[in-house]
Amino acid sequence: MNKTPCHLAIVDDDQLVVELLKNFFKEKAAIQVTITAHNGLDFIEALKNTNTIPDLVLLDLRMDKMNGIDTMAILEKEFSSIKIVVLSSHYKRSFMGFMLKSGANAFLPKGIAPDTLLEVLQEVHTKGHYFLPEQIDVIKEQLSSNTPKITLESQDLLSERELEVLKLICLQLTAKEIGERLFITQRTVEGHKNRILLKTGVKNTAGLVLYSVQHHLIQPEDYFIG
């Protein structure tokens, strides 16, 4: 039985890039491009006038009218269900922390191979985040011996079940897989995840991973495997 394709928006000020990506994904059954735009303003307008909100957006950073950062801020408030994959020629791995805080679920250089890009989109669609190996190194570097340990007050923000769910999210399990492991429904898992996001103040699952390692809720060697 065929799975429903992931609906994708492509937002980039380079028309050639948009057309090349659109043609590439046209041959891939797993991805269906439903919106294209050349700046954030046009993208937001398109979202307000469509009946099919995309699951993912491939978003450039530097664009006229509205750049990628401002676009992400609006998506967070008005279209929070859309997962954001930033694809930029201004890629620097040191920007990773800022991208996570801004709401990105993945941050990629424009030189990435098309087949790898497809894999990233599928990973973000199913698991909510994707890190390149070099980005994992950056996150590990942030976990210095000077990183403050979580206080009892902060730890008590999450229930025992929420901590279980959070750790399994960090181990890259899907909501369905977490439900099977904890003997709860997928809907219950999503409910726990939403409460965790609210309590921790982060914006997406990628942010939850960073939160967990920074607050010693999971050991880096347990998460960064393979």
N, C-alpha and C positions, 0 to 999 in steps of 0.2 A: 504494500500500500504506500503510495507516494505521500511524503510529508508536505505540509503547507510550506511554501517558500517563505524565506525571510524577506520582508519588505524593506528596501533600502532607499535612502535619499543621498544624493551626491551634491555637495555644496562647495564650489571652487570657482575662483575668478578666471581660471584658465580654461577657456572653452574646449581646447584640444584635450586636456586632461579629462574633462567631463565626458566628452564623446568617446574617448578611448576606453575609459572605465565602463561606460554604459554598454558599449559594444562587447567588451570582455564578459560582463555579467549576463549579457543576453544569451550566452551559450551555456550558462550554469543554471541548472534547475533549482539549486538551493537558494538562489538570490533573485529577487525581482526588483528592479529599479522602478520606483513609483513617483519619485520627485527629483528633479534636477534644478539647481539654481546657481547663480554666479555671485551671490553675496548673501549675508545673513538676513538682511531686510526682506529680500524677495523670498527667501526660504520660509521665514515666519509667516509671511502673507500667504504662501502656498499652503502651509499647514492649517491656517484658519479657513481655507476654502476647499479642503479635501475631506472625504468621508473615510479615507484609508490612512491613518496615521502610521508612518513607517516605524519599524522595530528598531532600526539603526540609522545613523547618519554618518557618512564620511565627510568630515568638516575640515576645511582649510582654515588657517589662522589669519593671514593677512589678506583682507579683501576690502574693496571700497564699500561705502554706505554703511555696512555693519561688519566688523571683524568677527573672528571665531570666538574670542573670549566673551564679547558682548552677547553673541548669539547663544553661547552656553548658559549665560546667566538667565536669559529669557526662557530657554528650554527647561531649566530647572524649575522655574516658577509656573510655567504654563503647559509644558509638555514633558513632564518628568519621566514618562514611560519610555521615552526614546533613549536608547543607549548611544553614546557618542564615541566615535573613533576619530581622533584628530590625525589628519594626514597632511604633513607640512614640509615644505622645503626649508623651513626655519627650525628644523628639529635639532634639539640638543638634549642629551640624556639628563643634564642637570636641571632641565625644565620639568622633569617627571613629577616631582612633588607638587609643583604649582598646577600642573595639568590635573592631577587627582583632586586637588582642592577645588578646582574650577568646575569639576563635574565630568571629566573625561574618563571613559572606561578603558581606553587604550590610546597610546600616543606613538605614532609611527612616522618614519621619514618617507618622503615621496619616492625615494629610490628603491623601496621594497618591491620584491618580485610579486607579480600578479597572483600567482598560485599561493604564495605565502599570505598575501593580503586576504585572499578568500578564506584561508584557514583561520586567520585572526578574526574575521567577521563572524564565522561560525562559532568560534570559541567565545567571543563576547556575547553572541546571541544566546548561547546555551548556559554559559557560566557567569556572565556578567563582567568579565575583565580579561585582560591579556597583558602580560609583561614580556618584553624582549629580555634575553639573557643579560645584556648590558644594563638594563634598567633594574633588574634584580640586584646586580652588584651595587648600584647606587643606593637602593633601599637598605641593603646590608650595611653599607658604609654609615648610614644614618644611625644604626644601632650601636653607637659607641658605648663605652663603659660609663660615660657621663649621662646616658639617657636615664631620666628619672623613672624609678619603678612605679607601677600603678599603686595608688593608695587604696586603703580599704574602702574609703568613701566612693572612689571612682569605680572600683570593682563591684560594689554593691548596686551600681546602676543596673546591672544585668542579672537576671535570674539564672539559676543553675541550668535550666533548659535553654535559655537564650545563649549562655556561654557554650553549651554543647553545639548548638546550631551554628554559632559564629565560628567555632573551630573547624567544623566540617565544611563550611563555606570556604575557609582559608585553605582547606585541603582540596579545593576545586571540585567538590561534589555538587551536582545539580540539586534543585529542590526535590525532584523525584527520588534521587539517590539518598538524600538526607532523610526523607520520609521513610524510605524502606529500612534504613539503618536504625532509626529511632522508633519505628513502628507508629508513625503518625502520618496524617494525610499531607499531600503536597500543599494543599491550601493552608494547613496549619503551619507548615514550614514558612510559607510566604508571609503569614501573619507575624511569626516570630522575627523574621528578617526585617519587616517594616518597622517593628517596635525597636529592634536593635539600631536601625538607621536613625530613628527618631532620638533615641537615648544618647547615641554617640555623637550625633550631629554631623556625620559624614554623609556624602551624597550618593554613593554607589558601592558596589561590592569591591571594587578596586580600592576604594578608600577604607573599607572594612579590613582588608588585608593589611594595609599600612598601619591602621589603628591598632590591630592585634599585635603586630610585631613590636611596635613602639611601646606598647603598654604591657609587654611580656605575657600576653594571653596565650601565645603560641610561640614555640621556639623556631627561629629561622630555618634551622636544618630540617624541621618537620614539614615546613611548607615548601621551601625551595628545593624540590627534588627533581631529578631527571635532567 
